[in-house]
Every structure is written in C-alpha cells, then in structure tokens.
Amino acid sequence: MEYRITQGGQSLMEKLGILTDAAKYDVACTSSGSDRRGDGTGIGNAVSAGICHSFSGDGRCISLLKILFTNECIYDCRYCINRRSNDVPRASFTPEEVCRLTIEFYRRNYIEGLFLSSGILYSPDHTMELLYATLYRLRKVYRFQGYIHVKAIPGADPELVRRTGFLADRMSVNLELPTAEGLRRLAPNKHRRTILAPMRQIQAGIAQNKQELMVYRHAPSFVPAGQSTQMIIGATPETDYQILSVAQSLYDRFGLKRVFYSAFVAVNQDRELPALPGGPPLLREHRLYQADWLLRFYGFRAEELLDEGKPNFNVLLDPKEDWALRHLEYFPIEVCQADYALLLRVPGIGVKSARRIVGARRNGLLRFEDLKKMGVVLKRAMYFITCAGRMLCPIRLDEDFLTGRLIGGKNGTGRERGRTEGYLPEGLLPGAGSVTYRQLSLFDDVNFGPKKEERAVRTQQAPALLRAGG
C-alpha cells in the first residue's frame, strides 16, 4: 500500500518535536480502563488503571506517547492551532515511524502506551486508513500488546473505523464544541451528525462484541476500554447547564466512559473567538470535571445540579457543596440511619467513605472521630450531618452563613456574619477568630499555626467543645 505523505526533509526527532507539541491540546489523561494482559508472544500488556500519569508544566500527560500522526489539516476551525490557514511548521509521520517511536519509548520505560490522534490529511478516509495501517503494523508486526488510544475520524468509511476498533483499547471522537450552533460558528467544515455517526457505530460495535464474547471466549475484543469524547469550554457562550446536559445525554445515549472538558486556550487571533483577558477558564473546567464525577458515580443528574434559573456553578464552591446549600431541607442527615444514596449527597462524604459508614454502623453507633478515620472530610461534612442526633458543633442552617464558612470567609464576610449574628461563639469552628488558612506549596517554610496564647485559649475550650459534640 502506498501512502501520500510529504516528508519535507525532516528528521524523525524534528517531526516528534512538532507533532508532540501539536497534540498537547487533546485531553487524554485517564487510566486505561482495559484489563488485557500480554500472551507472552509480544511486548507489553494493558491492565486496568495501568497507565501511570505524570504531567508536564503545560498539562500534558507524559506517560503515554501522545502524538498527532500529522498536523496537516484540510479544515479551518477557528480555535485550532493546526487549522489550514495558520502558518505553522507542518510534519507527518509514516506508520513505520510511529511504530518505531512507540517501541523504543516503551523499551526505555518512558511510556506505557500510545495516544494517537491526527489532523485530516487529504480526506477523512485517507487519514483513517493511515491510522489503521499504523495500529495494524504495531500489533501484528511489532507484537505490541500495550494500551492504545486512537481517534476515530468523523466522516471516514465505517469499515475502517470497525477494523481499527479491533486493534485499539479505547477510541474517541471529539465533539469539539457543546452545541451544533457553536460548531457552525467556529468549525464550519464539521457537522454534528458526522461526529455522532462514528460514536453510534462504536457503541453498537461494543455491545455486539460483548454478546460475541459470551459465546466465543477467544473472539477479538472491540474497543474493550470503551469510548470517550472531548468538548472545548469557553470558546462559545454555552452555560454550565447546557454543557452538563450535553454530557448527560452522551452518557445516556452512547454509553461513553468519559467526557473530557478542555478549557479554551486562545492560540489564534480571530474576531469570532472570545478575548479571555483572565486566561483559559481553568477553574470552570475544574468545576465541570467535579460535576461530571457526580453524574458518573454519585447518582446526580444534570438537571439536579443546575437549571435555567441557575445555569452556572459558583466557582468558589464545588458542585456538591453548591447543591447542598440550595437544598438545606434535606439536612442535617443522621449518618447512623441515612441510606447510601443520601450519604453520597453530603459534601465531604465520598463513595468509599459512604460504603465504610454503611458497613460500620451495623456494629454500633458511629462517632465523629470514627467518621474521620473512614475518610470523611469533616470540615465540609460537619455542617450537614449528625451522629446519634447531635451535630459536631451546634449551628443554624443558613445558606448565606454556610456559604461563607465553606468558602473560608473570604474578605471576612462569612466569618464576620457568623460572629455578629450570634450563630457561633468566637473560636468554635476552624477558621474563626484570627486564624486563616491557605494551601502550602512544597517550598513554604512559614509557621501559619495559632500563636501560643491562642493555643492556650483553645485548650481551655476543648472540654466544652467535646460536650457540645457529644
């Protein structure tokens, strides 16, 4: 088979420099999700959660060999550094070069797998054929049995996507932007229907393959680690509610393993793109990831977390805290009696700690000291729970006051309100009085603890606090 690839006289290292840098905006920092060991005839294996992640300064995951096959592209997406109209250095690998790089990096223990994406070279079919040829050579000729994540190219021949799916552990199709309107504005060459078609094909292929494996144990696996997608956040004016609703729909309709959210980075000058004077919306991206976790593991729905009346998260609170403060009618809950689903809705209680609570309370009443040992984050959970009918510290459930406490009393608002309105005596809760909190770096060498006089006062208060907490 002959491939039309322009070499341009570049060395392999020059290509590697160009195409690893071009791949840094593709998010793929996830565990493998695949549990397939090598059979002894090749090199490597892919075990569940076997991809160890380390991150470079600009956020790239460097435990996978993360590259583009080519940064040549026939499309002119306004947000993309590799768009057709940009004057940037261009390069393309050959299938053999990608195989050599993967094997050599793996043998040196630099990586545990391959993440392979690509610009669109000549056409979707031609690009997908190159990706298939690369994976086929890597699996069959080089006998590489490690983890491979590859992009499915929208608009490519479904047969090429199907063949590639039997060689990859995970496939993904980038949704690019949350709505079809955003896609029309910023990526006029791409269409929502074209993007969703390979998603649907991969979903159907995974379901069919599961049935085959039930009958034929040694049948080849089709995308065993599932599929994922990525959305750019902040390039278009969608609200958090719209974005989260799209993610909820993708999980429901296509059985995706993961939706990635990528904060928009302004790499091009274009009047259709937002200015973002404060830089990429990284905190917003973080809140969306937290909310996505609630959708996948905590039983929340997008419409519970946000709605048309409140379409965006409070970036100063994590989404579970935000939800709890707007639903104080559910709280406080009694940890010795509440069911598992309700425990998961308490800020500071995670999946593991909720399971430990349910298991431990069969043997007797729980105390706050027990909850802390189980991994409950009491500095958040203490406002929403009781143990044996008692709160750790008696407080009034007031949304404004609790917001101030959870945020940490920024600008003194929460702390001063709690003190002046008589909710709490001085020094009753962490953060009261003159004690402040901040995240330390590894290089801080400063004593931020209370002064000697304050420690003496708190020592005197301790018996009363213990009696108040039961």
MIFI-478898 format. One record per atom (N, C-alpha, C): z, x, y; residue in one letter. Coordinates in steps of 0.001 Angstrom, whole numbers, plus 500000, padded with zeros to 6 digits. Each point is the difference from the previous one (the first is absolute). Example, Ala and Ser with C-alpha at 12.3 -4.5 7.8 and 13.67 -1.06 7.14 Angstrom:
507800513190494310A500000499110501190A500000500900501200A499280499650501050S500060500820501190S500730499230501090S
//
This chain:
500000500845498818M500000499155501182M500000500884501237M499194499663500989E499872500822501191E500628499280501185E500848500697500724Y500692499403501124Y499507500612501299Y499791499141500998R499539500468501304R501218500314500863R500434501225500019I501162500399500786I499617501192500868I500223499857501284T499692501090500930T501118501028499952T499691501228499706Q501004501044499867Q500294500692501330Q498991500279500789G500208500595501318G500528501424499960G499929500686498868G500436501375499917G501492500194500088G500797498962499788Q501452500118500109Q500603500516498697Q501062500790500150S500726500441498810S500886498853499513S500502500146498774L500863498969499430L501279499851500825L500550501106500503M501215499936500802M499749499325501340M498849500216500582E499657499319501257E499892498494499778E499365499622498910K499915498570499672K501383499405499777K500833500738499288L501340499520499706L500792499769501288L499875500924500954G500694499837501270G499545498771500755G498700499749500023I499448498846500715I500389498691499321I499885499954498672L500138498723499293L501453499652499669L500915500963499990T501416499642499899T500497499479501346T499545500615501084D500393499511501324D499451498596500244D498782499745499542A499387498681500193A500693498919499181A500719500378498941A500646499025499122A501406499625500433A500537500645501061K501418499809500305K500327498613500520K498991499220500424Y500280498655500502Y499976498953498892Y499673500411498779D500035499083498861D501380500069499376D500723498879499980V501375499994499512V499998499859498487V500708500907499304A500080499911498540A501274500622499488A501074499882500760C501248500635499607C500795499045499127C499732500028498735T500644499077499077T500167500670498654T500957499525499206S500114500501498638S498819499498499185S499724500671498918S498770499728499254S499973498600499412S501144499513499511G500023498677499376G499314499964498651G499584501142499508S499290500072498728S500854500768498999S499997499563498748D500827500630498984D499127500382498809D499111500962500225R499044500412498976R500127501496499800R500528500384498843R500179501418499704R498711500590499426R499864501312500184G498851500679499427G500043499971498481G498826500077499375D499946499941498535D499945501381499360D500157501051500801G500005501355499460G498644500657499952G498956499247500311T498650500572499952T499503500422501374T500766499657501047G499555500323501351G501132500579500823G499848499946501304I500979500572500907I500646498890500817I501347500015500146G500706499053500851G500327498693499315G500805499204500698N500322498642499568N500392499210501224N500137498693499840A500422499135501105A501161499159499506A501203500282500481V501164499224499592V500497499206501187V500660498889499721S500460499107501054S500890500753500981S499709499804501289A500733500665501089A499913501517499904A498943500494499364G499895501437499778G499410500774501154G499575499328501059I499449500709501143I501135500282500976I500388501266500091C501048500389500941C499360500163501367C500646499447501032H499385500027501318H500685500973500918H499167500731500714S500505500776501095S499050499776501150S500542500016501220F499195499581501145F499853501140500998F498784500170500473S499747500998501030S500356499419501365S499880500824501047G500423499581501323G499278498783500529G498732499805499615D499269498846500511D500030498828499028D500895500025499001G500197498841499144G499173499975498737G499227501051499737R499177499986498786R500845500237498755R499647499307498932C500639500231498710C499296501178499343C500739501073499742I499346501222499531I500234500267498520I500543499020499270S500144500206498566S498758499548499245S499172499194500636L498682499682499465L498969500855500716L498969500394499295L498861500579500698L499289498832500678L500204499875501294K499540498823500739K498803500382500846K498825499585499581I498774500436500663I499013498841500105I499067500150500922L498806499167500017L498901500723499228L499197499254499293F498837500612499352F499033500472501081F499852499176501045T499181500363501145T500531499291501228T499851500642501175N500312499288501242N498729499580500732N498856500147499319E498777499376500494E500152498490499855E499516499234500959C500135498547499886C498888499294500758C499476498949499387I498931499230500630I500567498929500928I501320499782499974Y500621498962500816Y500527500588501306Y500229499127500971D500448500442501316D501256499227500425D501025500011499142C501253499304500296C500672500659501205C500413499206500968R500468500523501277R501273500835499866R500835499698499005Y501298500660499859Y499944501257499137Y498873500289499373C499937501038498969C499504501324500561C500701501087499675I499600501329500447I498674500414499379I499672499445498840N498783500391499285N498815499082500287N500111499166501024R498907499055500264R498709500749500324R498904499309499777R498670500604500098R499748500652501361R500477499378501082S499678500480501341S500885501159500463S501027500372499231N500873501107500398N499362501346499699N500191500927500906D499507501367499792D501144500823499418D500152499939498684V501046500749499302V499361500823498889V500651501078499566P499445500774498870P499884499116498758P498881500078499330R499750499177498814R499921500886498762R500430499421498879A499940500737498733A499979499006498854A499499500460498862S499985499192498774S500245500914498814S500811499534499080F500178500712498736F498904499597499026F499899500746498920T499259499563498818T501030499569498956T499627499210499007P500947499647498943P500638501218499348P499229501042499777E500530501214499368E501054500659500884E499793500011501306E500967500630500904E501325499248500010E499951498681499994V501243499222499957V500747500276498696V499282500093498901C500633500288498705C500659501375500008C499295500995500497R500554501359500032R501248500062500863R499945499366501169L501166499996500888L501199499333499341L499770498850499375T501096499269499365T500650500822498903T499202500576499142I500537500786498887I500725501243500493I499418500701500966E500628501226500494E501307499705500737E500025498929500778F501240499615500674F501049499570498977F499567499275498966Y500945499536498987Y500584501176499211Y499168500937499639R500473501161499227R501008500841500783R499886499982501316R500940500745500849R501242499179500345R500087498788499454N501141499114500210N500124499557501460N498885499987500729Y500010499510501366Y499988498468500038Y499359499394499014I499810498546500005I500301499446498614I500126498682499968E500121499308498716E498895498989499790E499137499836500970G498931499031499846G499013500088501147G499038499099499985L498893500000500958L499918498653500709L499878500049501324F499671498812500789F498627500253500605F499023499182499621L498616500236500409L499448498778500731L499685500200501262S499350498971500801S498682500569500506S499304499253500836S498712500497500465S499489499173501165S499236500669500876G499150499272500919G498809499448499229G499177499237500659I498843499387499320I498772500880500215I499587500673498955L498870500927500051L498734499284499545L499089499771500902Y498712499333499749Y500165498507499727Y500834499650499018S500190498577499678S501273499862499159S500570498784499937P501172499797499135P499723500348498540P498813499634499491D499666500300498601D499960501501499747D499357500737500911H499874501448499813H501389500657500033H500835499555500915T501347500575500110T500824499694498767T499959498756499537M500776499621498817M499515500736498767M498699500254499936E499453500743498868E500527501437499989E500136500604501184L500548501349500091L501473500025499585L500767499011500415L501408499944499624L500143499810498485L499163499137499445Y500037499796498540Y499643501292499259Y498960500676500474A499578501248499341A501111501047500067A500723500041501110T501101500955500148T501110499719499006T500430498728499922L501080499640499083L499576500176498549L498745499673499694Y499519500148498627Y500052501474499589Y499551500873500895R499992501437499684R501427500531499870R500889499527500886L501385500470499988L500705499574498713L499743498773499548R500658499494498792R499353500531498713R498685499990499935K499307500285498746K499664501472499799K499689500688501085V499624501417499871V501224500897500158V500764499750501053Y501187500827500255Y501246499485499281Y499903498817499394R501087499416499200R501285499832500823R499850499636501269F501159499798500860F500595498618499718F501275499972499630Q500653498745499646Q501110499626500984Q499999500646501163G500985499700501032G499631498758500793G500791499748501037Y499861498797500814Y498810500106500951Y499195498934500055I498871499926500932I500023498656500724I499968500081501328H499863498817500852H498661500127500715H499144498997499861V498671500071500599V499718498714500770V499209500128501050K499602498841500791K498791499326499361K500046498680499949A498821499221499633A499236499706501286A498717500225499999I499193499864501212I499481498570500110I500394499250501040P499480498634500181P498480500001500123P499367499075499324G498546499900500024G499311500763498897G500747500784499210A499390500768498906A499738499099498799A499132500455499123D499669499280498770D501279499753499181D500300498747499640P501205499717499214P500094500789498695P498858500346499411E500026500767498755E500548501407500241E499674500597501144L500550501315500330L501508499918500225L500437498929500660V501442499803500218V500702499839498657V499392499244499083R500607499769498677R500115501312499222R498955500785499975R500039501274499266R501049500943500586R500073500037501314T500974500875500651T501426499553499682T500202498688499886G501326499460499705G500550500456498658G499134500326499049F500459500501498695F500355501486500041F499706500663501112L500306501428500131L501172500256500945L500329499015500853A501046500171501014A501305499372499534A501104500476500568D501294499353499786D500214498882501004D499647500255501242R500132498979501040R498725499987500829R499600498791500427M498880499848500922M500491499235501221M499344500235501112S500357499259501207S498749499699500800S500068498885500706V498930499588500912V500667499757501346V499637500748501015N500651499860501293N499578498713500697N500999499164500333L499721498794500775L499634500370501433L500410501183500427E499737500568501329E500820499320501086E499695498739500317L500696499282501073L500493498660499467L501100499459500548P500615498810499401P499124498754500017P499149499834501007T499238498755500114T498498500275500058T499231498983499656A498539500113500062A499536500193501436A500701499382500963E499633500160501409E500152501457500432E501103500648499599G500193501405500319G498922500872499390G499595499664498795L498949500756499329L498679499860500749L499702498804500476R498758499785500751R499985500813501299R501162500116500630R500070500723501269R499891501507499828R500716500543499029L500135501452499904L499208500631498862L499573499217499018A499218500541498876A498865499034499681A499039499877500895P498950498981499842P499124500174498771P500003501192499400N499193500216498796N500694499539498734N501284499657500105K500765499588498822K500313498512500074K500071499375498829H500222498556499953H501133499685499028H500809499030500377R501176499663499200R499606499610498571R498935499235499855R499570499554498673R499610501182499120R499338500995500598T499587501182499248T501205500812499546T501044500025500826I501215500745499652I500782499313498898I500081498665500062L500804499261499019L499333499919498625L498662500141499959A499296499879498719A500459501035498975A500047501317500316P500492500943498991P501486499817499685P500796499513500960M501409499690499705M500096498966498895M499189498955500148R500011498929498996R499497500512498655R498972500856500040Q499470500565498752Q501041500853499292Q500706500841500754I501024500866499393I501134499159499428I500411498952500738Q501053499121499494Q499588499356498675Q498751499482499945A499518499375498772A499892501021498871A499559501218500326G499884501046498981G501347500399499422G501030500064500842I501341500348499526I500528498920499068I499804498723500386A500476498890499168A499288499981498650A498683500204500009Q499236500015498750Q500413501167499111Q500233501164500629N500381501180499231N501357499818499328N500923499305500655K501303499740499389K499849499174498731K499091499030500033Q499745499188498806Q499401500859498885Q499074500882500365E499372500872499000E501020500929499354E500904500537500830L500997500934499479L500991499312499066L500197498698500158M500878499260499087M499375499900498614M498669500004499954V499285499901498718V499667501387499458V499488500867500881Y499596501345499599Y500863501004500756Y500986500563499333R500971500881500660R499360501232500622R498916500475499409H499386501246500452H498788499755500888H499856498791500525A498911499726500934A500235500778501291A498938500430500666P500183500745501266P500669499130501052P500841500628500824S500724499257501038S499168499922501270S500058498844500637F499277499783501250F501010499947501141F499941500970500886V500884500093501174V501452499679499609V500605500775499102P501325499658499477P501109499967501048P499849500725501105A501029500002501049A499741498957501067A499003499136499802G499745498913500941G499224500437501223G499844499062500932Q499227500285501204Q500857499804501247Q499575500628501083S500711499911501270S498979499867501124S500501499840501220T499113499928501165T500742500544501206T499299500117501113Q500572500557501223Q499525499191501195Q500918499773500961M499661499348501260M500410500896501161M499172500062501008I500326500737501224I500784499078500916I501139500486500499I500903499196500809I499947500458501451I499728499064500907G500049500302501423G498654500202500650G498915500059499224A498669500148500596A499499498671500530A500472498901499443T499630498643500403T501284499214500273T499912498872500722P501223499362500520P500713499054499038P499820500128498699E500695499101499076E501517500182500100E500731498917499780T501463500055499989T500495500470498637T501280500352499945D500607500376498722D499912498844499012D500127498781500495Y499924498821499127Y498619499886499363Y498940500220500786Q498650499952499448Q499790501098498958Q500460501197500320I499828501139499085I500744499755498693I501248499541500111L500806499769498804L499450498833499173L499439499012500666S499391498872499283S498770500452499213S499223500914500595V498848500554499281V500471500765498767V501049500807500162A500535500751498859A500504499065498915A500713498939500389Q500492499020499031Q498852499371499223Q498928499662500721S498829499409499348S499347500974499027S499922501281500362L499403501002499111L500829500162498726L501319500012500127Y500857500095498816Y499819498774499104Y499913498824500616D499893498768499223D498640499864499328D498938500313500726R498642499732499519R499423501118499146R500371501260500306F499339501120499331F500948500851499165F501278499650499968G500948500754499179G500101501461500376G499890500325501288L500052501391500439L501364500610499692L499998501290499706K501246500730499811K500628500369501330K499171500243500997R500541500490501262R499029499742501142R500533499589501143V499238499965501247V500563501104500892V499140500885500470F500418501072500888F499689499612501445F500896500393500894Y499830499717501424Y499878501338500727Y498915500171500724S499733501272500668S499987499790501507S500982500593500691A500058499875501456A498730500573500627A499418499242500914F498756500413500630F500190501283500803F499142500972499744V499997501262500727V498705500068500802V500118500178501304A498815500005500862A499287501340499901A498994500053499152V499233501243499829V498656499935500706V499629498806500501N498730499817500704N500250499355501360N499151500295500957Q500014499329501292Q499039498819499919Q500553498793500108D499171498804499895D500679498872500752D499251499270500806R500602498949500820R500530498845499157R499555499880498753E500490498928499129E501332500350499331E500431501252500136L501231500429499349L501164499975500982L501207499683499537P501164499973500897P500377501401500463P500639500067501171A500355501306500572A501211500617499303A501022499201499680L501232500464499337L500592501213500698L500483499830501228P500579501148500727P501226500592499303P500678499193499204G501176500505499282G499662500662498673G498728500152499694G499598500603498730G499871498960498900G499736500432498770P499834499067498872P501247499139499810P499837498720499635P501152499105499817P500728500266498676P500649501151499924L500606500428498736L501213499156499625L500814499582500983L501161499181499687L499562498628499502L498961499463500585R499463498720499522R499486500141498567R499298501078499735E499541500270498630E501177500047499039E501092500660500409H501185500109499151H500596498628499707H500104499150501017R500543498650499792R499116499181499058R498700500160500096L499104499278499093L500168500472498559L500209501295499805Y500274500495498653Y501302499419499456Y501025499915500852Q501264499409499559Q499814498540499629Q499239499265500823A499743498593499708A499180499844498725A499041500905499802D499189499965498788D500873500193498763D501005500867500110W500949500213498905W500750498709499687W500349499252501049L500692498718499797L499101499004499270L498708500020500297L499060499108499314L499901500344498517L499961501286499694R499726500423498629R501218500014499098R501182500259500554F501167500216499136F501205499107500307F499997499320501138Y501185499248500397Y499792498487500025Y498833499540499627G499769498563499912G499725499307501316G499758500740501065F499671499386501282F498524499619500033F499674499063500885R498621499643500295R499736500316501466R498737500232500328A499653500363501378A500457498938500982A499857498716499625E500360498919500912E501508499871500202E500799500625499139E501441500021500209E500399501048501018E499309501132499984L500359501111500871L499533499784501433L498829499395500169L499432499770501325L499289498654500009L499707499512501191D499209498781500133D499284500033501339D499308498907500330E499247499960501251E500922500083501211E501201499452499861G500951500067501105G500585501388500207G500147500752498937K500481501392500075K499035500864499199K498883500411500618P498927500652499239P500170501499499778P501004500627500645N500162501444499875N501449500362499678N500171501105499266F501336500471499671F500662500628501222F501323499926500020N500786500787500947N500030501424499451N499343500913500687V499859501350499440V501330500746499938V501032499492500687L501301500648499963L500816499612498778L499538499007499249L500699499543498796L499052500064498823L500538500269498802D499121499904498842D499764498516499701D498902499645499341P499628498594499827P501057499145499298P500761500570499075K501037499198499337K501135499672500965K500397500957500826E501004499726501028E499496498939500968E498734500127500392D499395499035500918D500049498596499407D499661499888498712W500041498687499333W501431499472499923W500936500846499626A501390499554499843A500572499495501319A499700500661501092L500531499588501304L499436498652500443L498799499675499519R499418498702500344R500381498902499006R500753500369498956H500417499018498988H501482500183499681H500796500031501045L501437500193499818L500666498840499286L499287498870499856E500573498862499266E500244500320498532E499324501031499471Y500199500394498602Y501218500904499813Y500560500519501085F501007501046499911F501328499556500596F501109500673499610P500062501078499002P499939499443498585P499492500807499079I499953499584498603I501092500730499222I500477499364498967E501040500574499149E499349500810498885E500183501320500029V499309500860499041V500454499752498563V501181499447499822C500489499739498641C499391498741499401C499257499220500793Q499456498739499509Q498505499830500260Q499462500625501050A498602499782500378A499050500450498898A498903499258499844D499037500389498967D499193501217500457D499277500569499047Y499265501246500236Y499009499867501151Y499256498886500047A498977499815501034A500624499988501395A501184499391500138L500655499954501306L500583501358500375L500508500734499021L500505501350500274L498902500895500577L498776499827499491L498887500822500481L499681499745501466L500472498906500542R499701499667501392R501039500532500976R500989500680499486V501042500563500853V499570501389500476V499953500242501321P499706501365500471P500989500996499410P499495501113499526G500863501025499417G500160499901498501G499501498900499393I500044499860498540I498573500080499468I499746500990499152G498680500177499424G499915499471498586G498868500240499373V499769499491498640V501015500586499024V500205501315500044K500925500631499062K501434499549500233K500421499989501264S501390499613500273S500233498526499678S498997499139500202A500156498588499640A500191499847498492A499232500760499228R500154499941498538R501379500507499577R500466501057500650R501321500527499661R501094498991500331R499851499297501117I500993498990500374I500055498893498956I498835499496499608V499949498916499014V500622500443498682V499754501257499596G500574500487498746G501501500252500096G500452500556501129A501405500399500114A500943498826500202A499546498951500668R500925498911500309R500359499160498773R499299500230498896R500398499317498757R501354500494499519R500382501192500446N501246500611499532N501167499800500960N499785499292501103G501093499757500934G499513499960501436G500933499752500925L499661499923501405L499614501377500532L499064499985500932L499544501246500610L500703500224501331L500174501266500356R500545500370501297R498912500729500794R500245500140501298F499013500679500835F499815501454499571F501081500618499518E499880501371499514E499059500063498799E500038498958499149D499111499944498842D498545499878500435D499771499158501029L498627499798500477L499411501304500528L500818500760500693K499510501270500536K499592500940498876K500797500030498924K499671500855498862K498717499549499303K499681498703500114M498779499470499373M498751500243500834M500170500580501174G498835500302500830G499758499023501123G500892499034500216V499842499065501108V500244500740501313V499121499787500974V500154500613501322V500904499086500824V501290500276499976L500972499091500604L499868499906501513L499507501017500648K499895499931501454K499023498910500438K499121499544499086R499144498853500290R500477498752499271R500392500158498755A500357498828499186A501308499360500429A500912500755500610M501351499513500310M499992498748500868M498952499804500794Y499938498842500882Y499595498720499269Y499484500126498781F499373498856499341F500638499626498663F501066500687499599I500580499748498677I501511499853500082I500529499366498958T501450499964499781T500277500442498574T501175500588499800C500496500337498666C501291499220499791C500022499180498953A501161499147499727A500358499175501225A498991499535500720G500236499115501132G500322500694501304G500027501322500037R500356500720501217R498874500935500436R499844500103501326M499057500970500549M500705501335500163M499235501057500041L500586501315500197L500741500056501332L499378499448501032C500632499889501315C499681498616500537C500986499242500456P499726498638500483P499151500028501263P498826499394499943I499112499939501152I499415498602500109I499481499715501163R499328498726500232R498507500200499761R499392499119499223L498569500119499719L499213499484501199L499577500926500828D499247499682501205D498769500903500031D498827499401500175E498759500769499892E499934501128501017E500338499727501262D499906501041501024D500976501137499719D501220499632499628F501000501028499746F499604500869498806F499586499359498893L499634500761498806L498760500857500233L499079499502500816T498829500808500335T500420501295500669T500936499888500940G500499501194500671G500684500951499045G500787499448499063R500691500862499040R499007500715499086R498984499271499512L499049500598499059L499101501022500680L499628499731501236I499172500960500724I500803501244500333I501318499824500121G500849501144500296G500507499999501425G499937498813500635G500521499917501364G499204500809500989G498655500023499868K499172500749500945K500255499506501421K500146500932500918N500312499727501399N501343499291500174N500813500012498920G501322499411500091G500033498499499900G498844499325499865T499989498545500085T500780499348498889T499693500362498745G500679499359498881G501479500331499979G500340501281500271R501389500416499920R500815499347501110R499453500016501224E500747499438501112E500139498486499860E498946499312499500R500083498553499827R501081499651498995R500033500750498886G501015499729498991G501398500204500541G500180501005500879R501326500291500497R500421498984501050R499093499681500955T500391499143501107T500130498543499592T499255499565498992E500100498612499582E501084499787498959E500732501053499652G501163499834499146G499703499843498529G498784500410499547Y499703499880498583Y500786501027499191Y500134501209500540L500592501097499228L500974500793500851L501096500426499436P500861500932500712P499353501382500045P500426500788500973E499464501369500149E500220500809498728E498935500677499527G500130500913498866G499970499330498648G499742498653499940L500076499325498706L498830500359499097L498803500143500596L498808500284499196L499404501344500396L499264500635499083P499319501240500351P499099499781501200P500074500908500949G499151499879501182G500758499451501181G501196499423499783A500746499482501124A500632501144500764A500389499726501254G500614501039500802G498973501004500465G500403501242500084S499121501034500545S499265500775498932S500153499622498733V499325500722498924V498548499563499937V499084500931499992T498578499672499904T499424500644498756T498823499503499586Y499380500471498775Y498566500395500294Y499537501024499310R498607500405500098R499621500705498714R498690500025499717Q499493500661498800Q499938501497500247Q500640500783499142L499985501449500145L498775500597499332L499488501056500585S498964500779499331S500673501079499162S499202500706499232L500553501063499170L500554501151500833L499601500071501270F500347501156500816F501113499710500996F500521498741500011D501099499674500898D501286500653499507D500751500562500939D501289500594499663D500999499566501074D500173498693500139V500828499433501051V501005499058499367V501244500027500469N501025499092499489N499954498703500781N499437498948499377F499914498711500661F501136499067499564F500958500502499234G501070499149499497G500982499622501090G500933499062499724P500979499600500997P500941501143500338P500515499971501205K500948501012500421K501321499831499259K500837501028500119K501272500007499274K500843498790500360K500070499653501314E500810498860500421E499473498699499399E498635499843499939E499407498787499441E500280499892498513E499953501152499289R500292499962498566R501443499572499762R500942500442500859A501401499600499843A500165498500500191A499306499451501017V500086498552500243V499447499233498813V498866500440499452R499385499289498874R500845500108498743R500725501119499855T500906500139498860T501126498981500086T500490499760501219Q501048499003500184Q499480498595499737Q498703499748500305Q499413498666499808Q499663499719498555Q499917501019499169A499484499841498641A500741498939499187A501356499963499961P500672498968499196P499604498579500421P499904499767501308A499634498675500461A498589499639499594A499089500968500043L498617499756499600L499918499655498525L500769500706499171L499971499733498573L500538498605499684L501049499596500748R500531498649499779R498967498952500414R499275500270501104A498992499050500461A498854499887499006A499691501105499327G498888499972499033G500420499557498642G501261499753499756G500442499533498676G500122501116499033G
//
